[in-house]
Amino acid sequence: MRPPFYYGYVILFLCFLNMVFVRGAFGSFSVFYVALLEDFQWSHAVGASIVSLNSLVYALVSPAIGYAFDRLGPRILIPLAGLLMGLGFTFSGLSNSLWELYIYYGILAAIGQGGLGFVTQSALISRWFVRHRATAIGLATAGQGFGMITIVPLSQILISHVGWRTAFMLLGALILVAIVPANAIFQRRNPGDVAQLADGESAYSGEKSAASRSAVDGYQWTLPTALRSFPFWSIAAGHLALGTGLFLIYTHIVAHLVHQGFDKLLAAFILGVIGVMRVAGTFIWGYASDRLGRDKAYGVSVLITLIGLVCLLGIGFDSPLWFVYMAGMLYGIGHSSGNPTYGAVIGDIFSGTNIGTIFGFLEITFGLGMALGSWSGGTIFDITGSYRWAFVLALACFSLSFLAIQASMAWHRGQVRTNRIAE
């Protein structure tokens, strides 16, 4: 007998809310980036180094975040992360030099981002949802797209009217008000905390679904066994490529469009369009992943991503608006599969009591990719005077991320067949 209400849906909403602010606030750096370059007269590479440091710190703290998630639980970790992130944004608005932005945005906010990001949200959802894991992760990460729809254009409006400093501080205050109290009050670590099981089955029914049994009774991974396994390093390589491709585009898409002669607000709106498509895309690809298989669904999504990137490469001074919107829509719907796919694949393979720690160590390579993508885009522009070769690099990165998922799922299917034969 199922309980009248499954508390996992409360957890899912909190994860959605957290993702709104993580991706919306940090995705807004693309519009802050243009304002900072104009105010301080930095080169593109120097300006991008702020988000590169942020990404590097995010990578380095991810293992500690995963360990803290397994030991402290989300009810302590996530509100603390929200506090650090909010303060980081607030103090960024008071910065008068590159080094101050390094400290507040690059370090303080990055630590908070780690506690609110992919590691904690995906590990948490993997404990509450098993049968429809990718769909649940897709619903939660749809918050990233919603954050881009709302917070990125809002940031540009604030910058235009009150300046980038006040915009940073207002975003910081919004994070503190929205994230900290909600997670402190309503977060829970496991379904058992509310006398339930994963997927909403009653803890007192005496029955478990096959999915729930596999999550409880399956092989218990530890960090050392994961580090010795093929899928860990395959996913790590794919994570590095995915992070590079994503943040090369996120950091520089607005600057690219402005460089091609488009209005700043319009360029920020195109980034918002990508966010709109991400809202729908994360759910669609999560659902498709549960129905078609992780590798097949991801293959289709990467193909759409590559088509969108080719269109973005083709944008010039005389490009019609419909073409620009089409490029943003194609890229937006395609690239949104990364989080639900990688989150579900990691949950499928490494499910167990140490999943947070394993997630955290895998997130190192994604964070390094974030730093590499942000930095390489600015450096390539400074050397060549355009983003053309930077976008070609993004094409290669998304292709590599696809190959990593194919290899990991092939290994996983082989292990499942071996275990069935052994039984």
N, C-alpha and C positions, 0 to 999 in steps of 0.2 A: 504493500500500500504506500502510495506516494504522499508526502506531506502536502497540506493545502497550498503552501507557498515555499518555493525553493529559494533559500537565502543566497544561492549562487548568483541570482539575478541582481541582487544588491551589489555584490562584489563586481559583477560585470559592469554595472553602471559606474562604480567608483573607478575602475580601470579606464573606462571610456573618458571620464572626467579628467583623470590624470594625464591621459594621452592628449587631450585637447590642449592642455597648457604646456606640456613638454614639446610637442611638435609646433604648436602655434607660436609659442614664445621664442623658441630657438630657430624656427623657420623664419621668423621675422628679422633675423639678422641680415637677410638679403636686402631688406629695405634700410635697416640701420647702416649697413655696409656702404651704401651709396652716400648717405648723409655724413658718415665719418670720413670718407675719402674727400668729400667737398670741404669739410670743416678743418681737417688736419693736413690736407694735401699729401697724404701718404700714397705710395705706390699700391697697385692692386695686391701684390704679394704681401706687403706689410699689413694692409687692412685684413686680408684673409688669414694672416697668422693668428689673429685673435681667436677666430673660430677653430683654427687648427689646434691651438693650445687647449681650448675647451674640449675638443674631441680627443686629444691625447690624454688629458686628465681623466675624461670619461672612461677611456679604455683601461687606464692603469687602476682605477678604483673599482672597476666592474667585479673582479674576483672578490674583493672585500665586501662589496654590496651583496653579491650572491651568498657569501658565507653569513653575512648579517641577516639576510632574509631567512635562511635555514635555522639560525640560532635565535634571533630576536623576534621574528615574525613581522608581518606588514603593519600591524597596528602601532608599533613603535617606529619602525624604519621609515615608512612613507611620510608621516607627518614631519619627522625630523628633516627628511629630504626636501619637502615642500618649504620648510622654514629656510634652509640654506639657499635654495633656488630663488625664493622671493627676495631675500637679503642681497643675493648676488646681483639681481637685476636692479634693485633699488640703489645700491652703491655704484653700479655701473653708470647710472645717470649723474653721479657726482664726480666722475672721473675727468681729469684734465690732461692725461697723458696716456701713452700706449701702455706703460707699465701698470698703471692703475686698472685699465681694462683687462690686462692679462690676469691680475689678481682677482678682480671681482667677477668678470664674465668668464675668463679662461679657467679659473680654478674653483672659486667658491660656488658659482652657479653650476659648474660642471659636476661637482660632487652631488649637489642636489638633483641634477638631471639623472645621474646614475641611479639614485634611489627611487626615482619616479619612472624610469624608462623601461626599455624592452625586457631587461633581466627580471625585475620584480613583477611586472604585469603579466608576462608570459608564464613565469614559474607559478605565480598565484593562480592564474586561470587553469593551468594544467592540473592543479590539485582539485579544482572544483568541477571541471568538465573533462570527460574522457571520450565518450562516443562522438561528440560533436566538437572536438577540441579546436580544429582549424576554424570552424564557423564562429565559435566563441571568441577566439583570438582575433578573427576578422572583425567582429562586431566591436570589440574593445578598441582595436587599432583604427577603426573608422573615426575615432576621436581625433586622430592625427590630422585627417583630412578636414574635419570640422574646425579644428584649430586653425588650419591654414585659411579656410574660408573666412573666418571671423577675425582672428587676431592679427593676421598679416596685413589685410587692408586697414584694420583699425590702427595698427602701428604706423602705417604710412600717413593716414589722416592725422594722427596725433603729431607725428614729426612735422607735417606741413603746417599745422596750426600752433603748436606749442614748443616745437623743437625736440631733438632726439633725447636730450637729457630728461625732460619731464616725461616723455614717452616711456623711457626706461623705468623711471620711478613709478609711474602709474601701473605699468605691467607688473612690477614687483609687488605692489600693494594688492593687486587683483589676485596674484598667485597666493599670497599669504591668507587672504580672506576666503578664497574658494577651496584650496587644497588642504590646508592644515586641519581645520576643525572637522571637516567631513570624514577624512580618513581616520582621525583620532577616535571618533565616536563609532563609526560603522564598520571598520575593517575587521576581518576575522581571518585566521590563518588557514584553517581546514574546515570541511563540512562537519567533521566530528565535533567542532566547537559549538555547533547548534543542533546536535543530535541528528545529523543527516549524513548521507553518503554522496559521493560524486554523482552528478547527473540527476540529483533530486530524489533518490530512493531513501526510504525511511531507514534509519539505523536500527529500528526494532522490527523490521519486516522479516528478518531472518533469511533474506534472499539478496543476492547480488547479481547484477548483470555481468555478462562475460567481460565487458569492458572494464567494469570495476574490479573484477577478480584479477584481471591481468595487471591492472595498475598496482594492486596490493601484493599479489603473489609472484609477480615476475622477478626477473633478475635485478638485484639491487646494485646499481652502479655506484662506485666510489670515484673520487677524482683520479686516483692513480690508475684504476682500470680504464677510465675514460681516456686518459692521456695516452694510453697504450693502444687505443683502438683506431681503426681506419676511419670510421665516420666522424670522429672528433676532428681530425685534421682535414678531412674533406670539407666539413661544414665550416671549419675555421678559415680555409682558403676561400670558400664561397662568401663568407661573411666579410672578409677583407675586400673582395672585389665588389660586393654589393654596397658596402659602406662608401667605398671610393666613388662609385658611379652615382649614388644617391646624393652625396654631399657636394660633389662637383657641380651638379645641376642646381641643388637647393641654394647653395651659396652664391652662384654666379648667374642664374637665369635672369634676375632683374637687371643686373649690370649688363648682361648680353643684349637684352632688348633695348635698354637705354642707349647702348653703344650703336645699335642699329637705327636709332633715331626715334624711338617710341617714347611717349610721355611716361614719367616715373609712376604716376598713379595707375596708368594703364598697365605698365609692366608689373606692378604689384598685384593688379587685378588678375592678370594672366596666371601669376603664381597662385592666386585664390581659386582660379578655374581648375588648376591642377589639384588643389585641395578638394574642390567639389567632387571631382572624379575619383579622388582617393576615398572619400566617404562611401560611395557606392562600391568602388572597386575592392576595398578590403573585405567587405561582406561577400561580394560575388565570388572572389577568389578563394576565400575561406570555405564557403559552401561548396564550390567546385572541387576544392582539394579533398573535402570529406567524401564527395560523391565519385569523382573521376580518378582520384589518386593524386598524391602530392606532385609527382614528377610530370604527369600529363598536364595538369592544370597550370603548373608553373611554366611549362614549355610554351603554352599558348600565350600566357601573359608576357613572357619575355619577348616573344615575336612582336606583339603589339607595342611593347616598350621600344624596341629597336626601330620600328616604323615611325613612332613618334619622335625619336631622337633624330632620325634622318630628316624629318620635316623641320625640326628646330634648327638643324644645320642649314637648311635651305632658306631660312628667313633672312631677308635683306631690307634695304631702305625702302624699296618699292613693293614689298610684299603686302597683299591685301589683308585686312583684318580677319576675314574669314579663315585664311590660311594659318594665321598666327593662333587663332582660337582652336582650330582643328589640331594643330601640333600639340598645344597644351592639353587638349582633351585626350588625345591618343596616348601621350606620355603619361598623363595622370591616371588613366584607367589601367594602363599596363604595369607601371612601376609599383602600384599599390599592393601587389601580391607578395612582396618581399617579407614583410613582418608576419602575416598569417602563415605563410609557407614555412619559413625558417623556424618560427616558434613552434608550429605543429610537428615538424620533423624532429626537432630537438626533444620535444615532449614525448613523441612516439618512441624514440630510441633510448633516451636516457631517463625515462620516468622513474621516480623513486624519491626517497627521503633526502637525497643530496642534489636534487635537480637545480636548486637555486645556485649552489656552488658551481656546478657544471655550466649552467647558463652564464654565470659571471665570467668564467674563464674563456668561454667561447666569445663573449662580447668584447674581449680584448681586441681581437682582430677586426671586429666591426668598428670599434672606436678608432683604431689605427687607420682604417679605411676612410672614416669620416675626416680625420686630420689630413690624410694624404690627398683626398679629393678636394677639400677646401683650398689647401696650399697649392696643389698642382694646377688648379684652374687659374688662380691668380698669377702664378709664375709663367705658365704657358702664354697667358695674355701679355704679360710684360715683355716676353721674348719675341712673340710673333705679331702682337698688335691686334689679335682677334681671339675668339674662343673656339675657332673651328677645330683645331687639333685637340683641344680639351674635350670637346664633345665626341670626337673619334675615340678618345681614351674611354669615355663613358660607355660607348658602344661595346668595346672589348670587355669592360668590367661586367656588364650585365650578361654577356655571353658566358663568361667564366662562372658567374654565379649560377647559371642554369646547369652547366656541366657538373658543378659540385652537388647539386640536388639530385641529379640523375645518378651519380655514383653512390651517394649516401643511401638512397632508397633501394638501389640494386643490392647493396650490402644488407640492408635491413630485411628485404624479402628473402634473401638467401638464409639469413639467421632464423627467420620464422619457419621456413621449410625444414631446416635442420632440426629445430626444436620439436616440430610436429612428428618428424620421423623418429626422433629419440623417444617420444612419448608412446 
